[in-house]
Amino acid sequence: MMNTFMGNLGHFMVILAFVSALISAISYYYFTRASELEKPSWRNFSRITFYIHGIASVAIAFSLFEIIYSHRFEYFYAYSHSSIGLPVHYMISSFWEGQEGAFILWIFWNVVLGLVVIHTNRFWEGPVMLVFMLVQAFLVSMILGVVIGDIKIGSSPFMLLRDVSDAPIFQINPEFVPEDGTGLNPLLQNIWMVIHPPTLFLGYASTLIPFAFLMAGLGLKKYSEWIRPALPWAIFSAMILGMGIIMGAYWAYVTLNFGGYWNWDPVENAVYVPWLIMVAAIHTMITFKKSTTALKTSMVLVISSFILVLYATFLVRSGVLGDSSVHSFTDLGLSGQLLIYMLFFLAVAVFLAVREWKYIPTSEKEASVYSREFWIFIGATTLGLMAFQVIIPTSIPVYNALIESFGGLSNLAPPADQIGFYTKFQLWFAVALALLTGIGQFFWWNKMDKKDLKNSLVTPYIISMVLAALIITIGKVYDVTYIVIVLAGAFTIVANSTILIKLIRKKTFKLSGGSLAHIGLGMVLIGVMFSSGYSDTISINMSGLTYKKDWEDELNKENVLLWINKPLQMKEYEVIYRGRYKKVTGVPGYVKADALEATGAINEAVALEDIGVNEELYHPKGDTVNLVLQENSYFKVEYYKEDELKFTLYPMSQPNPTMGLISSPDSKRYLTRDLYTHVSAINDYEEPEWKEAESVNAAPGDQFFINDFVTRFEGAEVVNELDGVPLEEGDVAVKANLTILDYDVEKKLAPVFLIRGNQVGKIPDIDNDLGIKVEVENIVPEDNKFVFKISTYQKDYVVMKAAVKPMINVLWLGTIVMLIGFSVAIFRRFDEFQKMKRKGLE
């Protein structure tokens, strides 16, 4: 039955959120301009409208999730992004899979951050929240779904399927509700996609706070005072945005099968660039607090960071990237609206900055080469150049679209080899940055001249050379470029560790945020160099077979064909594929696919044998069990060394009707490396094409071949019970017992010959792994022989790739150290802000 209440509630709450955001923005504007006598009443009214907006925003999110959770497929959003078979945590992912859900998530985070700002920044509340509520009004307009003439304002997530689709069924039955939805994109069916988007959007939302403080400072002519309250938030924003980027990289590593964690996809770039600019802004803001320089630079960088977040949103959600990104959304008709959103805040920021530019204080003192200001400026410039080098090529589709909109023609194309193009520049920028962070920390904590600099750097230089030499020798790093990267990474680790040790000795750990973050950078640099530069593919195709005609030569060379149970040597490992498995709810590990029979219901199967783990029985034979996403198959791959089983991996694969084969890798993790395995191709296991049947006559004890497998007829027996077939009085059921030898595995097949009156029944036995179906065609008592009818098809196999990723954990550990550094810096700056606030200096 169609339910329209939740959709109507959601629509109403969207309108309420939009109207309350506008009213709150207007009231905060008057609050900012009001006299001291009138301020309390304006503050109360502004807060009330904000709270109403907050409640409405939460109600929007609740309404959409209730539609998804309750499987209300009469709504287009639920039908397009969810399905009955999804577990709850993947329903959460389906909430923000669509554009509208992502905007709702962004709106929600802005509400949360707005509440924090209101209750921690009394002086700045009015102008900061004015900017907040204008942003909220624009964001909510993205989900309004209002059409005025030819103008569409927003795309509503509460549209009914019948209002979107022109399927004939809705003309026959307007109340028709589909039984199931199309489901969640298989690539998003990963726990990291439950937490990565919320983290990333919190990072997006948090870039608004430094921007809002800056706008407030320009509006109130408090040109430098905004730095103190904005700095902790800028660091928080960089930390959360960085965390979101890292989570996205890890998701790509454990879910996507391109064999890495960063592909320089335009959408990845669009997030990376504002993060670089925000990190640069943090450094110039800290410099200003120390020496009253770089205020204007800080302003430009804070504005740029927020505008680049809006630009990233435009890139991803306008459809302008088209086929140049695997992440981009299709155009919902919001491209013009997104452009207005970005240009509005860019125009406001530029107007205020230009109007006040001549009044903004600057330092006339020239920065010495031996001053911290000089090194911070060089570092910020490097970060800016890194961002510029990425954003310009990424924006080529935008440039083409702009030229075409004016009637021109542009044939510019993004880099064909994205990884090679961006990496060759970004790595050298990162090397320069690592060296700068190593040297810059000494200037930051000490007044330096030429002699002092030499004395301070001698010890870190010697230690870093020794450390680098060890890494180069043990890691067998012979490439000159990689040697330079190791030297830079080792130097920044050692130099910043020197400062960190001094700070810990002085019991001032809260000042160590910068050192920790820079140590993390050095570790990331070394981890990236090893895991990407020295990734070693061990699955080399020596057979000369071409697995797929549409594959590039490299793909055919780096994948191997594994027949089930047949060992294959891959460098030092002997690898054996052992068949397909499923995940069963409540059962640890994996269950053999052949032990389960689908019932036809979603995510449901019957156990064909006892299901147990470590002698503990979870489901007896005949039980109905619940599968975890029945479309997913897990391929058991065993790795041996010197005839000893070392480990077993279960890479996942799912044939998808629209996206082809979707595969997620599995890895064996060691301290110094990962062995990364993913499935590239599989045979058609579900609907096999049986070859023409053959007949074989055999007596008990005879051996013969089935599909090249040695098969032994062990004998026959009369049985009184058959699974799934009730026997009647007078029935005779004869079971033939066959043993099939497949390398080190024995398979048992037991076809049944049933005589009931004058009729004969034949119950075949099938082994899906070996591609064999055997049935008893006849019994010849006088010859003591059975006639077997044998059908075969392609035995099970996988085509897979395996690669060793050295030092990948140094990369992940480095990101954690970097985030810890950000956290320490946030605590320190917020503590400073609170102390000044208690003194009446916000």
LOMARNU-185178 format. One line per field, with one value per residue (C-alpha): residue number from 1; residue in one letter; chain; x, y, z. Coordinates in steps of 0.05 Angstrom, whole numbers. Layout:
N
pos	(NUM|...)
code	(a|...)
unit	(A|...)
u	(X|...)
v	(Y|...)
w	(Z|...)
% end
This chain:
842
pos	(1|2|3|4|5|6|7|8|9|10|11|12|13|14|15|16|17|18|19|20|21|22|23|24|25|26|27|28|29|30|31|32|33|34|35|36|37|38|39|40|41|42|43|44|45|46|47|48|49|50|51|52|53|54|55|56|57|58|59|60|61|62|63|64|65|66|67|68|69|70|71|72|73|74|75|76|77|78|79|80|81|82|83|84|85|86|87|88|89|90|91|92|93|94|95|96|97|98|99|100|101|102|103|104|105|106|107|108|109|110|111|112|113|114|115|116|117|118|119|120|121|122|123|124|125|126|127|128|129|130|131|132|133|134|135|136|137|138|139|140|141|142|143|144|145|146|147|148|149|150|151|152|153|154|155|156|157|158|159|160|161|162|163|164|165|166|167|168|169|170|171|172|173|174|175|176|177|178|179|180|181|182|183|184|185|186|187|188|189|190|191|192|193|194|195|196|197|198|199|200|201|202|203|204|205|206|207|208|209|210|211|212|213|214|215|216|217|218|219|220|221|222|223|224|225|226|227|228|229|230|231|232|233|234|235|236|237|238|239|240|241|242|243|244|245|246|247|248|249|250|251|252|253|254|255|256|257|258|259|260|261|262|263|264|265|266|267|268|269|270|271|272|273|274|275|276|277|278|279|280|281|282|283|284|285|286|287|288|289|290|291|292|293|294|295|296|297|298|299|300|301|302|303|304|305|306|307|308|309|310|311|312|313|314|315|316|317|318|319|320|321|322|323|324|325|326|327|328|329|330|331|332|333|334|335|336|337|338|339|340|341|342|343|344|345|346|347|348|349|350|351|352|353|354|355|356|357|358|359|360|361|362|363|364|365|366|367|368|369|370|371|372|373|374|375|376|377|378|379|380|381|382|383|384|385|386|387|388|389|390|391|392|393|394|395|396|397|398|399|400|401|402|403|404|405|406|407|408|409|410|411|412|413|414|415|416|417|418|419|420|421|422|423|424|425|426|427|428|429|430|431|432|433|434|435|436|437|438|439|440|441|442|443|444|445|446|447|448|449|450|451|452|453|454|455|456|457|458|459|460|461|462|463|464|465|466|467|468|469|470|471|472|473|474|475|476|477|478|479|480|481|482|483|484|485|486|487|488|489|490|491|492|493|494|495|496|497|498|499|500|501|502|503|504|505|506|507|508|509|510|511|512|513|514|515|516|517|518|519|520|521|522|523|524|525|526|527|528|529|530|531|532|533|534|535|536|537|538|539|540|541|542|543|544|545|546|547|548|549|550|551|552|553|554|555|556|557|558|559|560|561|562|563|564|565|566|567|568|569|570|571|572|573|574|575|576|577|578|579|580|581|582|583|584|585|586|587|588|589|590|591|592|593|594|595|596|597|598|599|600|601|602|603|604|605|606|607|608|609|610|611|612|613|614|615|616|617|618|619|620|621|622|623|624|625|626|627|628|629|630|631|632|633|634|635|636|637|638|639|640|641|642|643|644|645|646|647|648|649|650|651|652|653|654|655|656|657|658|659|660|661|662|663|664|665|666|667|668|669|670|671|672|673|674|675|676|677|678|679|680|681|682|683|684|685|686|687|688|689|690|691|692|693|694|695|696|697|698|699|700|701|702|703|704|705|706|707|708|709|710|711|712|713|714|715|716|717|718|719|720|721|722|723|724|725|726|727|728|729|730|731|732|733|734|735|736|737|738|739|740|741|742|743|744|745|746|747|748|749|750|751|752|753|754|755|756|757|758|759|760|761|762|763|764|765|766|767|768|769|770|771|772|773|774|775|776|777|778|779|780|781|782|783|784|785|786|787|788|789|790|791|792|793|794|795|796|797|798|799|800|801|802|803|804|805|806|807|808|809|810|811|812|813|814|815|816|817|818|819|820|821|822|823|824|825|826|827|828|829|830|831|832|833|834|835|836|837|838|839|840|841|842)
code	(m|m|n|t|f|m|g|n|l|g|h|f|m|v|i|l|a|f|v|s|a|l|i|s|a|i|s|y|y|y|f|t|r|a|s|e|l|e|k|p|s|w|r|n|f|s|r|i|t|f|y|i|h|g|i|a|s|v|a|i|a|f|s|l|f|e|i|i|y|s|h|r|f|e|y|f|y|a|y|s|h|s|s|i|g|l|p|v|h|y|m|i|s|s|f|w|e|g|q|e|g|a|f|i|l|w|i|f|w|n|v|v|l|g|l|v|v|i|h|t|n|r|f|w|e|g|p|v|m|l|v|f|m|l|v|q|a|f|l|v|s|m|i|l|g|v|v|i|g|d|i|k|i|g|s|s|p|f|m|l|l|r|d|v|s|d|a|p|i|f|q|i|n|p|e|f|v|p|e|d|g|t|g|l|n|p|l|l|q|n|i|w|m|v|i|h|p|p|t|l|f|l|g|y|a|s|t|l|i|p|f|a|f|l|m|a|g|l|g|l|k|k|y|s|e|w|i|r|p|a|l|p|w|a|i|f|s|a|m|i|l|g|m|g|i|i|m|g|a|y|w|a|y|v|t|l|n|f|g|g|y|w|n|w|d|p|v|e|n|a|v|y|v|p|w|l|i|m|v|a|a|i|h|t|m|i|t|f|k|k|s|t|t|a|l|k|t|s|m|v|l|v|i|s|s|f|i|l|v|l|y|a|t|f|l|v|r|s|g|v|l|g|d|s|s|v|h|s|f|t|d|l|g|l|s|g|q|l|l|i|y|m|l|f|f|l|a|v|a|v|f|l|a|v|r|e|w|k|y|i|p|t|s|e|k|e|a|s|v|y|s|r|e|f|w|i|f|i|g|a|t|t|l|g|l|m|a|f|q|v|i|i|p|t|s|i|p|v|y|n|a|l|i|e|s|f|g|g|l|s|n|l|a|p|p|a|d|q|i|g|f|y|t|k|f|q|l|w|f|a|v|a|l|a|l|l|t|g|i|g|q|f|f|w|w|n|k|m|d|k|k|d|l|k|n|s|l|v|t|p|y|i|i|s|m|v|l|a|a|l|i|i|t|i|g|k|v|y|d|v|t|y|i|v|i|v|l|a|g|a|f|t|i|v|a|n|s|t|i|l|i|k|l|i|r|k|k|t|f|k|l|s|g|g|s|l|a|h|i|g|l|g|m|v|l|i|g|v|m|f|s|s|g|y|s|d|t|i|s|i|n|m|s|g|l|t|y|k|k|d|w|e|d|e|l|n|k|e|n|v|l|l|w|i|n|k|p|l|q|m|k|e|y|e|v|i|y|r|g|r|y|k|k|v|t|g|v|p|g|y|v|k|a|d|a|l|e|a|t|g|a|i|n|e|a|v|a|l|e|d|i|g|v|n|e|e|l|y|h|p|k|g|d|t|v|n|l|v|l|q|e|n|s|y|f|k|v|e|y|y|k|e|d|e|l|k|f|t|l|y|p|m|s|q|p|n|p|t|m|g|l|i|s|s|p|d|s|k|r|y|l|t|r|d|l|y|t|h|v|s|a|i|n|d|y|e|e|p|e|w|k|e|a|e|s|v|n|a|a|p|g|d|q|f|f|i|n|d|f|v|t|r|f|e|g|a|e|v|v|n|e|l|d|g|v|p|l|e|e|g|d|v|a|v|k|a|n|l|t|i|l|d|y|d|v|e|k|k|l|a|p|v|f|l|i|r|g|n|q|v|g|k|i|p|d|i|d|n|d|l|g|i|k|v|e|v|e|n|i|v|p|e|d|n|k|f|v|f|k|i|s|t|y|q|k|d|y|v|v|m|k|a|a|v|k|p|m|i|n|v|l|w|l|g|t|i|v|m|l|i|g|f|s|v|a|i|f|r|r|f|d|e|f|q|k|m|k|r|k|g|l|e)
unit	(A|A|A|A|A|A|A|A|A|A|A|A|A|A|A|A|A|A|A|A|A|A|A|A|A|A|A|A|A|A|A|A|A|A|A|A|A|A|A|A|A|A|A|A|A|A|A|A|A|A|A|A|A|A|A|A|A|A|A|A|A|A|A|A|A|A|A|A|A|A|A|A|A|A|A|A|A|A|A|A|A|A|A|A|A|A|A|A|A|A|A|A|A|A|A|A|A|A|A|A|A|A|A|A|A|A|A|A|A|A|A|A|A|A|A|A|A|A|A|A|A|A|A|A|A|A|A|A|A|A|A|A|A|A|A|A|A|A|A|A|A|A|A|A|A|A|A|A|A|A|A|A|A|A|A|A|A|A|A|A|A|A|A|A|A|A|A|A|A|A|A|A|A|A|A|A|A|A|A|A|A|A|A|A|A|A|A|A|A|A|A|A|A|A|A|A|A|A|A|A|A|A|A|A|A|A|A|A|A|A|A|A|A|A|A|A|A|A|A|A|A|A|A|A|A|A|A|A|A|A|A|A|A|A|A|A|A|A|A|A|A|A|A|A|A|A|A|A|A|A|A|A|A|A|A|A|A|A|A|A|A|A|A|A|A|A|A|A|A|A|A|A|A|A|A|A|A|A|A|A|A|A|A|A|A|A|A|A|A|A|A|A|A|A|A|A|A|A|A|A|A|A|A|A|A|A|A|A|A|A|A|A|A|A|A|A|A|A|A|A|A|A|A|A|A|A|A|A|A|A|A|A|A|A|A|A|A|A|A|A|A|A|A|A|A|A|A|A|A|A|A|A|A|A|A|A|A|A|A|A|A|A|A|A|A|A|A|A|A|A|A|A|A|A|A|A|A|A|A|A|A|A|A|A|A|A|A|A|A|A|A|A|A|A|A|A|A|A|A|A|A|A|A|A|A|A|A|A|A|A|A|A|A|A|A|A|A|A|A|A|A|A|A|A|A|A|A|A|A|A|A|A|A|A|A|A|A|A|A|A|A|A|A|A|A|A|A|A|A|A|A|A|A|A|A|A|A|A|A|A|A|A|A|A|A|A|A|A|A|A|A|A|A|A|A|A|A|A|A|A|A|A|A|A|A|A|A|A|A|A|A|A|A|A|A|A|A|A|A|A|A|A|A|A|A|A|A|A|A|A|A|A|A|A|A|A|A|A|A|A|A|A|A|A|A|A|A|A|A|A|A|A|A|A|A|A|A|A|A|A|A|A|A|A|A|A|A|A|A|A|A|A|A|A|A|A|A|A|A|A|A|A|A|A|A|A|A|A|A|A|A|A|A|A|A|A|A|A|A|A|A|A|A|A|A|A|A|A|A|A|A|A|A|A|A|A|A|A|A|A|A|A|A|A|A|A|A|A|A|A|A|A|A|A|A|A|A|A|A|A|A|A|A|A|A|A|A|A|A|A|A|A|A|A|A|A|A|A|A|A|A|A|A|A|A|A|A|A|A|A|A|A|A|A|A|A|A|A|A|A|A|A|A|A|A|A|A|A|A|A|A|A|A|A|A|A|A|A|A|A|A|A|A|A|A|A|A|A|A|A|A|A|A|A|A|A|A|A|A|A|A|A|A|A|A|A|A|A|A|A|A|A|A|A|A|A|A|A|A|A|A|A|A|A|A|A|A|A|A|A|A|A|A|A|A|A|A|A|A|A|A|A|A|A|A|A|A|A|A|A|A|A|A|A|A|A|A|A|A|A|A|A|A|A|A|A|A|A|A|A|A|A|A|A|A|A|A|A|A|A|A|A|A|A|A|A|A|A|A|A|A|A|A|A|A|A|A|A|A|A|A|A|A|A|A|A|A|A|A|A|A|A|A|A|A|A|A|A|A|A|A|A|A|A|A|A|A|A|A|A|A|A|A|A|A|A|A|A|A|A|A|A)
u	(0|27|47|49|52|128|140|92|125|194|170|140|204|246|202|204|280|288|242|271|342|324|288|346|396|355|346|421|435|391|421|491|469|424|440|463|393|360|412|384|315|345|393|335|293|352|367|294|291|358|331|269|314|355|293|267|335|337|265|284|339|292|238|286|317|248|229|292|289|215|227|178|195|138|189|240|298|287|274|338|386|360|332|301|364|408|430|417|488|484|416|454|502|443|419|476|489|444|457|397|418|489|461|418|480|516|457|456|530|522|466|511|570|523|500|572|589|527|547|622|628|582|615|620|552|514|557|583|514|490|539|520|446|457|497|442|389|429|440|366|347|384|330|269|245|204|189|170|156|219|261|276|299|330|315|270|286|212|186|142|166|103|118|188|179|136|129|62|46|31|-21|-56|-47|-25|-20|31|89|150|166|240|288|348|395|459|518|560|622|590|573|631|634|681|627|583|634|674|620|596|669|682|619|636|702|664|618|675|710|652|671|739|707|649|696|735|672|651|718|715|643|658|726|759|813|859|815|779|844|841|771|780|847|823|767|815|858|795|772|839|840|770|777|844|811|757|808|847|783|767|837|830|761|791|846|800|742|764|807|853|906|918|890|894|879|881|808|778|733|792|829|770|773|849|858|817|852|920|897|868|934|970|920|933|1008|999|947|996|1050|1006|992|1067|1092|1033|1053|1015|946|925|953|912|850|861|875|814|768|800|791|717|704|744|697|638|676|688|613|599|649|622|547|536|551|605|657|616|656|722|708|681|654|616|540|494|465|399|390|426|488|463|441|507|543|501|516|591|592|548|597|657|628|611|680|716|673|686|760|770|730|771|838|873|853|880|944|1008|1079|1131|1188|1223|1227|1298|1320|1334|1265|1208|1162|1204|1202|1127|1115|1156|1118|1050|1072|1091|1023|990|1030|1011|938|946|980|922|862|880|881|822|782|791|719|694|735|708|637|648|675|619|566|590|586|659|693|747|784|825|826|846|912|906|952|925|969|1033|1017|999|1048|1110|1095|1063|1119|1171|1127|1119|1195|1204|1150|1183|1250|1216|1180|1245|1283|1224|1212|1281|1265|1198|1225|1292|1320|1370|1429|1474|1518|1461|1425|1487|1496|1423|1418|1484|1457|1389|1426|1474|1419|1373|1429|1442|1366|1358|1419|1387|1320|1354|1397|1343|1289|1336|1320|1363|1321|1350|1281|1262|1328|1313|1244|1272|1324|1270|1223|1278|1301|1232|1220|1287|1286|1215|1229|1287|1240|1187|1237|1257|1184|1169|1230|1203|1135|1101|1070|1011|1059|1080|1022|1063|1121|1075|1038|1104|1131|1068|1081|1150|1122|1067|1120|1162|1100|1074|1142|1148|1075|1067|1137|1156|1090|1107|1056|1068|1011|1049|1013|1064|1012|1007|931|890|835|793|799|779|833|897|961|982|918|928|1001|986|929|932|879|866|827|793|839|896|960|996|1064|1066|1137|1151|1078|1039|968|904|833|784|715|660|633|578|569|514|485|509|561|634|676|648|603|613|565|548|524|468|408|370|297|277|267|316|379|351|376|368|428|442|489|506|539|590|655|708|663|606|542|507|454|434|419|352|353|333|390|398|453|492|480|467|494|564|610|675|731|774|847|901|974|1026|1101|1141|1076|1054|990|1010|944|877|844|771|767|695|662|592|566|525|476|493|564|594|637|646|704|732|802|826|895|942|972|1042|1080|1123|1077|1008|994|936|891|830|787|786|742|699|660|584|569|494|469|518|514|516|551|517|510|552|538|586|576|610|609|625|700|710|747|733|742|693|716|789|778|792|725|715|647|648|584|509|460|385|362|298|300|315|323|264|231|181|184|120|108|137|186|257|311|382|439|503|566|619|686|718|792|812|885|886|810|760|690|630|570|510|457|393|353|281|230|157|110|121|156|228|255|325|353|419|476|513|582|584|658|678|622|594|523|514|450|436|406|394|414|433|429|451|517|522|531|502|492|511|489|543|537|594|608|667|696|701|758|779|824|859|915|961|1011|1057|1050|1113|1111|1038|1029|1080|1032|971|1011|1037|966|947|1008|989|918|943|986|925|886|941|943|867|869|924|891|822|852|885|819|782|834|827|752|753|791|737|778|743)
v	(0|68|113|188|213|208|242|299|306|309|361|404|401|421|483|498|490|536|590|587|592|656|686|667|699|763|765|752|810|856|827|846|918|927|971|939|948|911|857|807|804|797|743|704|709|690|629|607|609|571|518|511|504|451|411|415|392|332|316|317|266|224|223|201|146|121|116|75|33|16|-3|47|35|80|135|144|154|89|51|78|69|13|-57|-107|-149|-93|-98|-36|-9|-10|25|81|83|85|147|188|150|200|274|295|251|279|351|330|303|369|408|365|376|451|450|413|460|520|497|493|562|593|566|579|647|699|760|731|696|748|757|685|656|704|671|602|612|640|577|535|570|554|481|470|501|442|394|439|406|467|483|554|557|531|542|482|498|436|362|332|264|256|248|188|139|148|223|209|147|143|66|41|6|73|89|24|27|93|60|8|-3|-43|-104|-86|-30|-30|-33|1|7|-55|-13|23|-41|-33|-12|46|76|80|125|157|203|231|246|279|321|342|365|403|435|454|496|544|564|597|629|655|684|719|748|770|802|840|861|885|914|867|852|810|790|735|694|671|639|614|579|519|509|513|459|418|427|404|344|321|334|297|240|236|234|179|138|146|122|62|46|46|0|-52|-46|-26|-72|-22|-45|19|74|136|141|217|214|284|275|254|315|361|342|341|413|450|408|432|504|497|468|528|575|544|557|630|642|614|658|720|702|699|758|798|780|741|767|782|716|680|715|695|623|616|645|600|537|548|568|507|463|493|485|412|404|436|390|326|341|382|325|367|312|263|200|229|206|141|180|237|242|252|321|330|398|432|455|526|528|501|554|609|582|584|651|685|670|684|752|769|748|787|848|851|836|889|941|931|913|979|980|910|916|891|884|928|885|845|771|745|678|658|677|629|675|663|587|587|630|582|523|556|574|501|478|529|505|433|453|494|437|390|436|464|397|372|432|418|391|455|496|456|464|539|547|506|546|607|570|552|484|459|393|396|329|311|273|203|174|209|172|185|258|281|236|262|333|319|274|328|380|332|323|398|402|348|384|450|420|391|457|502|470|494|565|560|545|582|647|627|654|618|588|567|534|492|470|453|412|373|319|309|309|254|211|219|199|136|121|133|89|32|40|43|-18|-62|-40|-47|23|36|87|157|190|141|151|226|212|167|220|274|230|207|279|306|248|256|333|336|279|321|379|330|300|370|389|325|336|406|374|415|359|403|444|382|380|409|361|300|321|332|264|234|269|238|168|178|198|136|91|119|109|36|14|46|47|-23|-59|-128|-167|-241|-267|-268|-302|-352|-392|-344|-346|-284|-285|-230|-198|-130|-131|-91|-132|-112|-140|-206|-209|-193|-243|-318|-372|-417|-481|-506|-551|-546|-516|-460|-432|-356|-337|-366|-387|-447|-422|-465|-441|-481|-458|-408|-389|-347|-308|-333|-289|-312|-359|-337|-341|-368|-426|-468|-446|-518|-529|-479|-480|-416|-415|-359|-310|-253|-270|-338|-409|-480|-516|-579|-604|-589|-520|-517|-481|-511|-569|-522|-534|-470|-498|-571|-598|-573|-507|-443|-393|-319|-299|-234|-205|-268|-238|-236|-296|-305|-344|-386|-380|-417|-396|-450|-448|-512|-553|-516|-474|-403|-366|-365|-306|-295|-241|-223|-218|-201|-206|-142|-136|-62|-55|-121|-159|-121|-147|-129|-152|-189|-180|-217|-164|-167|-114|-96|-113|-134|-190|-161|-209|-194|-232|-206|-257|-317|-370|-371|-412|-399|-417|-467|-491|-567|-605|-663|-722|-784|-855|-898|-971|-990|-1046|-1034|-1025|-999|-935|-887|-815|-757|-691|-715|-735|-806|-833|-896|-931|-954|-993|-985|-993|-995|-936|-927|-851|-796|-722|-684|-745|-784|-859|-899|-972|-1015|-962|-985|-932|-949|-901|-907|-883|-849|-821|-768|-752|-680|-671|-673|-673|-730|-712|-758|-762|-805|-806|-845|-893|-898|-952|-938|-988|-987|-919|-901|-838|-811|-763|-734|-709|-647|-620|-547|-540|-594|-581|-651|-679|-754|-794|-869|-881|-956|-1017|-1081|-1136|-1193|-1157|-1127|-1060|-990|-944|-872|-812|-759|-684|-635|-561|-516|-533|-475|-426|-355|-306|-266|-217|-218|-164|-150|-79|-65|-17|-1|1|57|98|82|92|159|183|164|201|262|261|256|317|355|333|358|425|432|421|472|526|516|519|585|611|591|626|690|683|680|745|776|772|728)
w	(0|-19|38|24|96|104|37|54|122|89|37|93|134|74|63|138|139|79|106|176|148|111|171|217|168|167|242|253|206|249|312|286|272|334|393|458|486|429|420|472|439|369|395|426|363|318|361|362|286|283|330|287|227|264|283|212|184|231|212|138|152|194|141|86|128|149|76|62|125|116|43|16|-57|-79|-69|-125|-77|-39|-104|-136|-78|-33|-34|15|19|47|120|162|158|82|85|119|60|12|49|22|-42|-79|-87|-45|13|10|14|74|109|95|122|185|199|191|242|292|280|285|353|377|349|383|451|447|412|443|412|342|342|301|239|239|242|189|141|167|154|84|69|99|56|-7|15|32|-35|-67|-42|-49|-113|-133|-206|-225|-299|-333|-271|-226|-155|-123|-130|-77|-47|-30|-101|-114|-166|-207|-213|-240|-282|-345|-340|-368|-303|-270|-323|-308|-233|-203|-134|-158|-110|-134|-91|-88|-105|-152|-93|-69|-116|-102|-95|-36|0|48|121|102|59|122|157|100|71|138|156|89|93|164|134|80|131|178|124|131|202|188|127|169|221|166|135|205|217|151|165|236|215|264|213|257|316|276|273|346|345|273|282|323|273|214|245|260|188|160|207|190|116|117|155|103|48|83|94|21|3|49|21|-49|-25|7|-42|-112|-154|-187|-138|-99|-55|-99|-172|-182|-202|-212|-152|-109|-133|-118|-44|-40|-66|-12|41|15|16|87|112|80|114|182|176|155|210|262|232|240|313|325|285|256|185|131|151|79|56|110|86|13|33|79|25|-27|16|25|-47|-71|-29|-65|-131|-114|-102|-169|-204|-173|-175|-237|-285|-318|-307|-348|-361|-336|-264|-236|-176|-208|-205|-263|-272|-236|-266|-208|-245|-252|-180|-156|-198|-168|-98|-110|-146|-94|-37|-80|-99|-26|-2|-57|-46|28|20|-35|4|67|35|46|119|134|174|142|166|133|160|106|122|131|102|174|199|211|170|108|114|130|68|25|53|41|-30|-42|-18|-63|-123|-108|-107|-171|-209|-192|-200|-269|-307|-265|-289|-363|-371|-340|-388|-447|-423|-414|-485|-514|-477|-515|-582|-586|-592|-545|-555|-492|-456|-385|-377|-407|-354|-292|-243|-282|-297|-227|-189|-225|-201|-134|-109|-120|-87|-29|-25|-22|31|73|71|89|149|174|169|186|255|278|257|291|359|357|332|279|242|193|247|292|234|217|289|297|233|239|285|250|183|204|237|177|129|170|173|99|83|124|88|20|34|66|17|-42|-67|-129|-167|-159|-152|-98|-61|-59|-31|23|42|47|86|134|144|162|210|245|247|274|323|350|365|393|442|466|477|515|559|575|590|537|496|477|434|395|345|287|299|301|238|201|225|197|130|126|140|88|37|49|52|-15|-47|-27|-34|-103|-131|-109|-115|-141|-182|-168|-212|-278|-336|-364|-404|-462|-456|-471|-419|-449|-517|-491|-437|-448|-454|-384|-353|-388|-366|-292|-282|-275|-287|-227|-239|-176|-134|-184|-154|-190|-173|-163|-145|-75|-65|-89|-97|-98|-112|-69|-91|-77|-9|21|85|131|185|254|227|233|171|105|85|22|-32|-50|22|10|-36|-52|-32|-80|-23|-16|23|43|33|59|89|48|103|175|181|236|254|301|320|339|301|279|232|222|153|128|167|132|139|124|76|79|9|-30|-95|-65|-73|-37|-71|-25|-46|-6|-6|8|19|19|23|86|85|103|97|62|28|7|-47|-64|-131|-155|-226|-235|-294|-306|-281|-301|-252|-186|-145|-77|-58|4|33|80|124|151|189|129|70|46|-3|-43|-82|-125|-175|-246|-281|-264|-302|-306|-245|-238|-307|-338|-410|-405|-461|-495|-447|-453|-427|-387|-367|-302|-251|-177|-169|-241|-256|-313|-332|-325|-352|-346|-272|-249|-224|-183|-178|-106|-110|-100|-42|-32|11|51|55|6|19|-8|-39|3|-12|-19|-2|-57|-81|-94|-90|-109|-95|-135|-98|-140|-118|-163|-154|-166|-148|-71|-63|-65|-86|-72|-119|-106|-162|-147|-190|-166|-187|-170|-201|-275|-274|-267|-234|-240|-188|-213|-169|-189|-169|-188|-174|-223|-272|-269|-269|-262|-264|-266|-335|-325|-284|-319|-265|-310|-325|-255|-288|-282|-341|-322|-361|-353|-370|-362|-368|-353|-285|-236|-242|-225|-261|-207|-193|-133|-115|-56|-28|12|71|61|136|141|99|143|207|180|168|239|267|225|251|323|309|284|346|393|356|360|435|444|402|431|501|483|457|520|564|524|525|601|598|555|492|441)
% end
